[in-house]
Amino acid sequence: MKNVFALVAAFTLCSAAWAAPEAAPAPKSAQQSKMVTCNADAKEMKGDERKAFMKTCLSAKPEKKMTPQQEKMKTCNADASGKKGDERKAFMKTCLSAK
């Protein structure tokens, strides 16, 4: 009887050690996140309408946000239209260095 008890205890300890540890969920890739968002947006759609929406939604590129410097450059370039040469160069220098 002692041997059976020792055998059961040893088996229990070994099986706990061999059990695979709980794996943390893997982080979602950008495509997986996009799929979740598109699915949520299309939850009321069915059939061909949903298929067309999902195709468009999943193939859409994310908008690139411009940095403040890029926005300033875009504004200064628009304001400098019509200016040429040294006049444009001087205008761009003052426009871009302004805060």
Backbone as CSV, one residue per row, in Angstrom:
resi,resn,N_x,N_y,N_z,CA_x,CA_y,CA_z,C_x,C_y,C_z
1,MET,0.821,-1.178,0.000,0.000,0.000,0.000,0.874,1.255,0.000
2,LYS,1.983,1.205,0.753,2.888,2.347,0.779,3.481,2.588,-0.607
3,ASN,3.793,1.506,-1.297,4.354,1.638,-2.642,3.364,2.274,-3.609
4,VAL,2.098,1.920,-3.508,1.073,2.479,-4.386,0.941,3.972,-4.107
5,PHE,0.899,4.345,-2.847,0.774,5.756,-2.473,1.986,6.549,-2.975
6,ALA,3.168,6.005,-2.804,4.389,6.670,-3.267,4.389,6.783,-4.795
7,LEU,3.912,5.756,-5.454,3.852,5.770,-6.911,2.857,6.829,-7.405
8,VAL,1.705,6.917,-6.773,0.694,7.920,-7.159,1.240,9.324,-6.896
9,ALA,1.889,9.551,-5.778,2.449,10.865,-5.448,3.542,11.241,-6.462
10,ALA,4.386,10.310,-6.804,5.460,10.578,-7.756,4.874,10.880,-9.138
11,PHE,3.855,10.125,-9.534,3.226,10.359,-10.830,2.582,11.743,-10.882
12,THR,1.932,12.134,-9.792,1.282,13.449,-9.732,2.313,14.564,-9.856
13,LEU,3.417,14.449,-9.154,4.456,15.469,-9.217,5.085,15.534,-10.604
14,CYS,5.329,14.395,-11.217,5.945,14.371,-12.542,5.010,14.917,-13.606
15,SER,3.737,14.571,-13.520,2.802,15.039,-14.538,2.633,16.551,-14.457
16,ALA,2.697,17.119,-13.271,2.608,18.569,-13.123,3.832,19.246,-13.731
17,ALA,4.975,18.611,-13.609,6.202,19.179,-14.157,6.216,19.095,-15.683
18,TRP,5.593,18.047,-16.238,5.579,17.884,-17.688,4.507,18.706,-18.383
19,ALA,3.545,19.146,-17.637,2.449,19.908,-18.249,3.001,21.173,-18.896
20,ALA,2.460,21.499,-20.040,2.917,22.707,-20.746,2.456,23.938,-19.984
21,PRO,3.366,24.881,-19.800,2.971,26.099,-19.099,1.977,26.893,-19.936
22,GLU,1.125,27.653,-19.284,0.154,28.494,-19.974,0.906,29.526,-20.806
23,ALA,0.664,29.533,-22.079,1.326,30.485,-22.968,0.525,31.783,-23.001
24,ALA,1.227,32.880,-22.905,0.574,34.178,-23.008,0.137,34.374,-24.453
25,PRO,-1.013,35.033,-24.653,-1.440,35.240,-26.039,-0.422,36.075,-26.798
26,ALA,-0.179,35.676,-28.031,0.792,36.387,-28.857,0.239,37.766,-29.213
27,PRO,1.109,38.767,-29.292,0.626,40.097,-29.666,0.081,40.066,-31.086
28,LYS,-0.941,40.874,-31.309,-1.563,40.906,-32.628,-0.690,41.660,-33.609
29,SER,-0.634,41.122,-34.814,0.094,41.814,-35.870,-0.783,42.954,-36.377
30,ALA,-0.207,43.807,-37.195,-0.964,44.924,-37.751,-2.132,44.410,-38.581
31,GLN,-1.910,43.340,-39.328,-2.968,42.777,-40.169,-4.081,42.188,-39.303
32,GLN,-3.732,41.554,-38.190,-4.745,40.993,-37.304,-5.570,42.110,-36.666
33,SER,-4.911,43.187,-36.275,-5.628,44.325,-35.694,-6.566,44.937,-36.721
34,LYS,-6.087,45.035,-37.955,-6.917,45.585,-39.030,-8.136,44.689,-39.257
35,MET,-7.944,43.363,-39.195,-9.035,42.414,-39.392,-10.096,42.579,-38.311
36,VAL,-9.665,42.766,-37.071,-10.609,42.965,-35.968,-11.429,44.237,-36.200
37,THR,-10.764,45.314,-36.580,-11.442,46.584,-36.819,-12.415,46.479,-37.986
38,CYS,-11.969,45.901,-39.086,-12.833,45.768,-40.266,-14.039,44.879,-39.966
39,ASN,-13.827,43.791,-39.236,-14.942,42.915,-38.864,-15.966,43.654,-38.015
40,ALA,-15.495,44.467,-37.091,-16.416,45.225,-36.239,-17.217,46.222,-37.069
41,ASP,-16.550,46.853,-38.047,-17.240,47.827,-38.889,-18.250,47.163,-39.825
42,ALA,-18.034,45.903,-40.182,-18.886,45.211,-41.149,-19.892,44.277,-40.491
43,LYS,-20.118,44.406,-39.199,-20.948,43.417,-38.512,-22.393,43.389,-38.999
44,GLU,-22.922,44.470,-39.513,-24.298,44.508,-39.998,-24.421,44.110,-41.470
45,MET,-23.308,43.991,-42.180,-23.337,43.696,-43.616,-23.380,42.194,-43.848
46,LYS,-23.915,41.822,-45.012,-23.998,40.409,-45.368,-23.664,40.230,-46.839
47,GLY,-23.240,39.030,-47.209,-23.044,38.648,-48.593,-22.012,39.460,-49.344
48,ASP,-22.387,39.830,-50.582,-21.465,40.543,-51.461,-21.082,41.907,-50.917
49,GLU,-22.028,42.551,-50.226,-21.730,43.871,-49.650,-20.599,43.751,-48.632
50,ARG,-20.696,42.750,-47.770,-19.660,42.545,-46.757,-18.328,42.175,-47.407
51,LYS,-18.386,41.293,-48.404,-17.176,40.851,-49.091,-16.450,42.039,-49.718
52,ALA,-17.201,42.910,-50.395,-16.602,44.084,-51.034,-16.034,45.036,-49.985
53,PHE,-16.774,45.239,-48.899,-16.293,46.129,-47.842,-15.016,45.594,-47.218
54,MET,-14.981,44.311,-46.909,-13.802,43.718,-46.273,-12.586,43.800,-47.193
55,LYS,-12.795,43.586,-48.483,-11.677,43.673,-49.425,-11.089,45.077,-49.420
56,THR,-11.959,46.083,-49.474,-11.513,47.477,-49.467,-10.867,47.837,-48.130
57,CYS,-11.506,47.432,-47.050,-11.018,47.782,-45.707,-9.645,47.158,-45.435
58,LEU,-9.486,45.895,-45.769,-8.232,45.205,-45.468,-7.082,45.630,-46.368
59,SER,-7.392,46.117,-47.558,-6.322,46.534,-48.460,-5.961,48.009,-48.294
60,ALA,-6.712,48.734,-47.485,-6.440,50.166,-47.283,-5.124,50.359,-46.535
61,LYS,-4.355,51.313,-46.976,-3.092,51.655,-46.318,-3.390,52.640,-45.192
62,PRO,-2.680,52.527,-44.064,-2.897,53.486,-42.984,-2.417,54.872,-43.400
63,GLU,-3.114,55.869,-42.900,-2.720,57.237,-43.221,-1.391,57.554,-42.553
64,LYS,-0.521,58.201,-43.311,0.753,58.621,-42.738,0.564,60.013,-42.169
65,LYS,0.907,60.152,-40.919,0.780,61.449,-40.271,2.055,62.239,-40.490
66,MET,1.873,63.491,-40.820,3.030,64.350,-41.057,3.526,64.907,-39.727
67,THR,4.838,65.053,-39.638,5.429,65.665,-38.467,5.160,67.168,-38.523
68,PRO,5.284,67.868,-37.403,5.087,69.321,-37.424,6.012,70.014,-38.438
69,GLN,7.230,69.519,-38.579,8.165,70.115,-39.535,7.669,69.909,-40.966
70,GLN,7.134,68.733,-41.254,6.614,68.468,-42.587,5.392,69.345,-42.887
71,GLU,4.542,69.523,-41.881,3.376,70.387,-42.062,3.806,71.834,-42.336
72,LYS,4.824,72.280,-41.593,5.341,73.640,-41.788,5.912,73.785,-43.196
73,MET,6.640,72.777,-43.658,7.228,72.812,-44.995,6.133,72.890,-46.058
74,LYS,5.066,72.119,-45.868,3.958,72.124,-46.821,3.298,73.499,-46.879
75,THR,3.067,74.097,-45.709,2.450,75.420,-45.650,3.354,76.473,-46.284
76,CYS,4.625,76.448,-45.948,5.561,77.433,-46.507,5.679,77.283,-48.020
77,ASN,5.706,76.048,-48.512,5.768,75.820,-49.953,4.535,76.395,-50.652
78,ALA,3.368,76.196,-50.047,2.144,76.732,-50.641,2.173,78.256,-50.641
79,ASP,2.654,78.860,-49.546,2.718,80.318,-49.445,3.772,80.909,-50.385
80,ALA,4.778,80.111,-50.737,5.861,80.610,-51.578,5.579,80.445,-53.068
81,SER,4.400,79.966,-53.410,4.114,79.781,-54.836,4.140,81.136,-55.536
82,GLY,4.753,81.175,-56.681,4.886,82.421,-57.436,6.206,83.132,-57.195
83,LYS,6.902,82.792,-56.123,8.202,83.395,-55.836,9.281,82.542,-56.496
84,LYS,10.345,83.169,-56.925,11.430,82.444,-57.592,12.782,82.937,-57.096
85,GLY,13.753,82.070,-57.244,15.135,82.440,-56.972,15.396,82.881,-55.540
86,ASP,16.154,83.996,-55.418,16.554,84.505,-54.107,15.356,84.920,-53.264
87,GLU,14.320,85.443,-53.917,13.122,85.868,-53.179,12.475,84.654,-52.491
88,ARG,12.357,83.540,-53.222,11.771,82.320,-52.651,12.664,81.764,-51.545
89,LYS,13.953,81.766,-51.790,14.909,81.237,-50.821,14.830,82.016,-49.508
90,ALA,14.788,83.345,-49.606,14.703,84.190,-48.405,13.372,83.966,-47.687
91,PHE,12.290,83.870,-48.464,10.973,83.645,-47.867,10.943,82.310,-47.131
92,MET,11.429,81.236,-47.767,11.426,79.916,-47.154,12.266,79.890,-45.886
93,LYS,13.383,80.582,-45.900,14.245,80.617,-44.715,13.511,81.234,-43.543
94,THR,12.877,82.377,-43.758,12.161,83.035,-42.658,10.916,82.233,-42.256
95,CYS,10.218,81.694,-43.248,8.996,80.934,-42.947,9.299,79.686,-42.132
96,LEU,10.319,78.943,-42.518,10.651,77.703,-41.822,11.270,77.913,-40.459
97,SER,11.924,79.058,-40.275,12.547,79.304,-38.966,11.584,79.967,-37.987
98,ALA,10.454,80.445,-38.475,9.453,81.060,-37.589,8.832,80.001,-36.703
99,LYS,8.469,80.378,-35.487,7.865,79.428,-34.554,6.391,79.540,-34.504
